């Protein structure tokens, strides 16, 4: 006959023999015994984080979005000196440039050699600063508004005349006049651009049409100063 649990005795491990040595006690816990990461590990992690941040900035600048520092008054009063805008580089990969777009492009003056950085390190940090909008762009970078697309004929007589029609440009202050144009037929792969500050802008009236391939991207929003933020619209 099987025994009941009471008859079998208490459950659990058997008690140690009477002559067994006592188990050693665990040493007391002290927080200062915990060791933090060494200096080398901290430096290594910092370097990795900085490298990742730089890599992300370069990737964003190259393929997606870059900040742009407004270096001159050629787009006043839409954009003022030292304003910052974001320039996106995606939409023109899939769509077309339209009248009124504010674009950033690269332009080299005829006969002038592009200025290069004094050394690679200075060039890298200058490029990185330009990518986040804390350093003014190079003399080759411009920001203007697209006035003429391929096939358009541009002229002006106080107002911009496009294909024989005077434009109503709501993004200009009242009373602004546009002069200094020579009648220009915009060819395939070309753009005619102007600054909104028509009396103080070096644009297609001075250097002619630009190549569509020189466009870096479209400025779509002003992010600085905080009191002057807003979207950049084609009609304003």
C-alpha positions in Angstrom: 0.0 0.0 0.0 1.3 3.4 -0.9 2.0 6.0 1.7 0.3 9.3 1.9 2.3 12.6 1.6 2.1 13.0 5.4 3.5 9.6 5.8 6.3 10.1 3.3 7.7 13.1 5.2 8.3 16.8 4.1 9.0 17.5 0.4 12.2 19.2 -0.7 15.9 18.6 -0.7 17.3 16.6 2.2 19.0 18.6 5.0 22.7 18.9 4.9 24.7 16.5 7.1 25.4 17.8 10.6 29.1 17.9 10.0 28.9 19.8 6.7 30.9 23.1 6.6 28.7 26.3 6.5 28.1 27.9 3.1 30.1 31.1 2.6 28.1 34.3 2.8 27.8 36.6 -0.3 29.9 39.8 0.1 27.9 42.9 0.8 26.8 45.0 -2.3 28.4 48.3 -2.8 27.4 50.6 -5.7 30.9 51.8 -6.2 31.9 48.2 -7.1 30.0 48.7 -10.4 32.4 49.7 -13.1 31.3 52.1 -15.9 32.6 51.9 -19.4 36.2 52.9 -19.8 37.5 56.1 -21.4 38.4 54.2 -24.6 34.9 52.8 -25.0 33.3 56.2 -24.5 35.6 57.7 -27.1 34.9 54.9 -29.5 31.1 55.3 -29.1 31.4 59.0 -29.6 33.4 58.7 -32.7 30.9 56.2 -34.1 27.9 58.4 -33.3 29.6 61.5 -34.9 30.5 59.4 -38.0 26.9 58.2 -38.3 25.6 61.8 -38.0 28.0 63.0 -40.7 27.0 60.1 -42.9 23.3 60.9 -42.6 23.9 64.6 -43.3 25.8 63.7 -46.4 23.2 61.2 -47.6 20.4 63.7 -47.0 22.3 66.5 -48.7 23.1 64.4 -51.7 19.8 62.6 -52.3 17.0 64.0 -50.3 16.9 67.4 -48.5 19.5 70.1 -47.8 19.3 73.4 -46.0 20.3 76.5 -47.9 21.6 79.7 -46.5 20.3 82.8 -48.4 23.5 84.7 -49.2 22.2 87.9 -50.9 19.2 90.1 -51.2 18.3 89.0 -54.8 15.1 87.2 -53.6 13.8 90.0 -51.3 11.3 90.4 -50.0 10.3 86.7 -50.4 13.7 85.6 -48.9 16.0 87.9 -46.9 19.7 87.7 -46.3 20.6 84.9 -43.8 17.2 83.2 -44.1 17.3 79.4 -44.3 15.2 77.3 -46.6 15.0 73.6 -47.2 15.7 72.3 -50.7 14.2 69.0 -51.7 15.8 67.0 -54.5 13.2 64.3 -55.1 10.3 65.8 -57.0 12.3 66.7 -60.0 13.5 63.1 -60.4 9.8 62.2 -61.1 8.2 65.4 -62.2 8.8 68.6 -64.1 9.9 72.1 -63.1 7.0 74.5 -63.2 6.6 78.3 -63.7 7.1 80.0 -60.3 9.2 77.3 -58.7 12.0 78.7 -56.5 15.1 76.6 -57.4 18.7 76.3 -56.3 21.2 75.8 -59.1 24.9 75.8 -59.8 26.2 78.4 -62.3 29.8 79.1 -63.3 30.6 82.5 -64.7 31.9 82.3 -68.3 35.7 82.3 -68.3 36.0 82.0 -64.5 37.6 78.9 -62.9 35.5 77.4 -60.1 37.1 78.1 -56.8 38.1 75.0 -54.9 38.6 74.5 -51.2 42.0 75.3 -49.8 42.4 71.7 -48.5 40.3 68.6 -48.4 39.5 68.9 -44.6 38.4 72.5 -44.9 36.3 71.6 -48.0 34.6 68.7 -46.2 33.6 70.8 -43.2 32.5 73.7 -45.5 30.3 71.3 -47.4 28.9 69.8 -44.3 28.1 73.3 -42.9 26.4 74.2 -46.2 24.3 71.0 -46.0 22.8 72.0 -42.6 22.5 75.7 -43.6 25.0 77.3 -41.1 27.6 78.2 -43.7 26.9 80.5 -46.7 26.9 78.7 -50.1 29.7 79.0 -52.6 29.8 81.7 -55.2 28.5 79.0 -57.7 25.2 78.5 -55.9 22.2 80.6 -56.8 18.5 80.7 -55.8 16.0 82.2 -58.2 12.5 81.8 -59.4 11.7 80.0 -62.7 10.1 82.4 -65.2 10.5 80.6 -68.5 10.4 76.9 -69.4 11.5 75.3 -72.7 9.5 76.8 -75.6 8.7 80.1 -73.8 9.6 83.5 -75.2 10.5 85.9 -72.4 10.7 89.7 -72.6 9.9 92.5 -70.3 8.6 96.1 -70.4 8.0 97.1 -66.7 6.4 93.6 -66.4 7.5 90.2 -67.5 6.1 89.3 -70.9 5.9 85.6 -71.5 4.7 84.4 -74.8 3.2 87.8 -75.5 1.2 88.0 -72.3 2.1 90.2 -69.3 2.4 88.2 -66.1 0.7 89.0 -62.8 3.4 88.1 -60.2 1.7 88.0 -56.8 5.0 87.2 -55.1 6.4 90.7 -56.0 5.7 93.7 -53.9 3.2 96.2 -55.4 4.9 98.7 -57.7 7.9 96.6 -58.6 9.0 96.9 -62.2 11.0 94.5 -64.3 13.4 95.8 -66.9 16.7 94.9 -68.5 15.4 91.9 -70.5 16.4 91.0 -74.0 13.8 88.9 -75.9 14.8 85.3 -75.3 13.5 82.0 -76.6 14.0 79.3 -74.0 15.4 76.2 -75.7 15.1 72.5 -74.8 16.7 71.6 -71.5 16.9 75.3 -70.5 15.3 77.6 -67.9 14.9 81.4 -67.6 15.2 82.5 -64.0 14.9 85.8 -62.1 15.2 87.0 -58.6 12.2 88.5 -56.9 14.3 91.6 -56.2 14.2 92.8 -59.8 16.3 95.8 -59.3 19.1 93.9 -57.5 19.4 90.4 -58.9 22.0 88.8 -61.1 19.9 86.4 -63.1 19.0 85.3 -66.7 18.8 89.0 -67.7 22.6 89.1 -67.0 24.0 85.6 -67.7 21.3 84.2 -69.9 19.3 80.9 -69.6 20.6 78.1 -67.4 20.8 74.4 -68.0 18.0 72.2 -66.5 20.8 69.8 -65.4 22.3 72.5 -63.2 19.3 72.6 -61.0 20.0 71.1 -57.5 16.4 71.1 -56.2 13.3 73.1 -55.3 13.2 75.4 -52.2 9.9 74.6 -50.7 9.9 76.0 -47.1 11.6 78.7 -45.1 12.7 77.4 -41.7 14.6 80.4 -40.3 14.1 82.8 -38.7 11.3 81.2 -36.6 9.2 84.4 -36.9 9.4 84.2 -40.7 8.7 80.5 -41.5 6.4 79.4 -44.2 5.9 77.5 -47.4 7.3 78.9 -50.7 4.5 78.8 -53.2 4.7 79.2 -56.9 2.1 82.1 -56.9 3.4 83.9 -53.8 
